[in-house]
Amino acid sequence: MAALAGCKPAETSARATPAPAEAVADGAILTAADSISALADRGRIQGAASATVWLVESSDFQCPYCKTWHDQTYPAIVRDYVNTGKVRIAYLNYPLNIHPNAKPAAEAAMCASAQGKFWPMHDKLFGTQERWEGMRNAVPYFDSLATSLGVEMSGWRRCVTEHLALPLIQADAERSQRAGAQSTPTFFVGEELVAGAQPYPVFRAAIERALAKATKAPAR
């Protein structure tokens, strides 16, 4: 496996026991009464409900390694495993304290997610990371990205201004830490933790192992 390539928080807590991807993803499916959180939560999952393997990504929109993985590896996984009905992907927000615009970016994405636009916003944020990462206030730029995606802006702006998605983002970060993530990006593929912006062959091997295991597992 390639050397770890990821962003680390200023202080790293003790390592937890890695959790299976399905358990991490299930923890992200809320039953909260708050409609914004419930809609945003559902919006950051892609793939067929019948898929037998979860890939849960714990990521930071300002982390350059997360962008590298998004640009170089993510498209192939979607093409080969998500679009073919084999894998479901869930995105967990883990905005690190070393990245001042990571949390506002996560809020922008999750507020878009409440309108079913998480993945387009996800792609826009990573695609433009070099433009907004150094801004003192990146929210107006995120506003322009949301507008370009056809998001209903009054609802999106209320969500961002009132920080309606922040509790879900904070819960994501806590869940990531409990599951064993110590840097971004970190992935949970079936029962396997994959740390860092590893190349596609590493993920292909992990996914194939998880698929083989799921095939052998007795029906629930």
N, C-alpha and C positions, 0 to 999 in steps of 0.2 A: 504494500500500500504506500502511496506517496506520502511525503511528509505533511504534517498538519499545516493547512493554510486557512487561517481564520482570524477574526478579530476577538480580542479578549477584553472583558471589563477591567476597570482600574483595580478592583479587588475580586479575587476568585474564591468562592466558597468551596468547602470540601465536596468531593465528588459523591454524587448519589448513585444508587443502583439504577442502571439504565432500564427504562420501562419499554414494553412492547409498543410498537407504533399504534396499534389499535387502541391500547389503553390511553395513550397520550391523546389520540384523536377523539376518543369517546369523552374524555374530560373536557374537550373543547365544545361539545354539543350541549348548549345550555337549555335549561328549562325555565329560565328567568322570565318574569312577566314583562320586563322592559322590551318593547318591540324593536328598538334600535339595536340592542345587543343581540337579540335573537336573530334578526335579519342579517346583521353583520357577521355573526358567527357562521350561519349557513352559507353565506356568500363566498367564504374563503376556502371552500372545499370544491374540488373538481374531480370528475371521473364517475364511472358507473357505480350505482349502489351495489351491484352484484360482484364488483371486483373483490378478489380474495386477499389482496395485500394492500396495506396502507403504507404510504410514504409520508411521514410528517416532517416538515421543514421548519426548523426554528431559526429565524433570520432577522436581520437588521437592515433596513433599506439604505442606510448610509455606509454600511460595511463594504469596502471594495472587494473583499473576497466573496461576499454574497452576490455582488454584481457579476463577478467572474463566473460563478456557478450558474447564475441566471443566463448569462450570455452564451456559455460554452456547453453546458451539460443539460440544463432544464429542457430545451427544445427537443432533444433526442429522447428524453424520458417521456415527454408528452406524446411524441410521435409513436414510439414503440410500445409503450405500456399503458398510458392513460387513454389515448384514442382507440386502443384495441380492447379496452374493457378489462384489463388485467390488474390495474393499480388505481387507487384513489390517492390524491394528494390533498393534504391539509396544511395550511400555512399558519404557524404560530409566530407572533410578534415577540422579539427579544431585543428591544432597542437598548443598546449599551450606553452607559453613562459617559463614555469617551466621545460619543457622537451627538452633539447638541441638536441636530436636526432629525435624528432618527425617530424620536417619539412623535414630533409633529407629522413626519411622513407616515408613520404607522396610523395616526389618527386620520390623516387624509385618505389612506387606503381603506380603513375600516368604515369610515363614513360613506365612502363610495360603495363598499361592500353591502351596506344596508340597502342600497338601490340596485344590487345585482351587478355592480361594476368593479368588483375587487380585482379580478385578474387583468382587465385592461389597465387599471390604475397601477397595479403591481408592475406591469411591463413598462408603463410610462415612467414610473419612479426610478426603476433601475436603468432604463434607457437614457435618462437625463441626469443621473446622479452627479456627474461632474459639473453640471451647471448650478445645482442648488446646494451642494454639500458645504460650501463655504459662506453661504448667505447668512447675514445676521438674523434675518426674519424670512424664512422660506415659505411661509403660509401663502402670501400672494401668488407665488409661483405655483404652488400646489393648486390654488384656486384656478389658475389658468389651465392646468392639466385636466382638472375635473370638468371645466367648461368644454374643453376640446373633446371630451368623451361623451358629451351629451347628458351629463349628470344633472338632475333637477337641483339647481344651485341654492335655492332658498333653504331647502331641507339640509343639503350638504353643509352650508355655511352655519346653520344653527347647530348641527351635530359637531362641527369643528370648534365653533366659538364656545359652546357650552361643555365641551369635552365629554360628550355623551358616550363615546367609544372607549374612553380611557380606562374604565374599570375592567373591560374585557382585555385590553392590551396588558394591563398590569397582571391580570390573572394568567395570561399567556406566558409572561416572563417568569412568574413564579412556577408555573407548570413545567416550563423548560428546565429550570434549575433543578427541580425535584426529580425530573426524569434523567438528569445526568449531563445536561448541556453546560459546558464551561466556556464556550466560545461560539461565535457565529461564522459561518452557518454550521448547525448541527442537524443531523437527520436521523430519523428512526425508521428503519426499513424492516417491517415485520418485527422481530425481536432483536434486531441488530442495530447498534448505534454506529453511525458513520460520521466522524468529525472532520470538518474542513471542506474546502472547495475541491473535493476529489474529482478526477476526470470520469468521463462516462463509463469506461470499462469497470471501474470500481463499483459504481451503482448497478450496472448491468449484472455483475456477479452477485451482488447482495440481493437484488430483486429476484434473480433466478433461484437463489437459495430459498428465499421466502416463498416463492411460488411453489417450489418443489415440496416444501414443508406443508404448505396449505393443502396441496393435493393429497398428501398422505394423511392429513388430520381427519379424524372422524367427523361426520356431519353434526352440526349443533342442533 
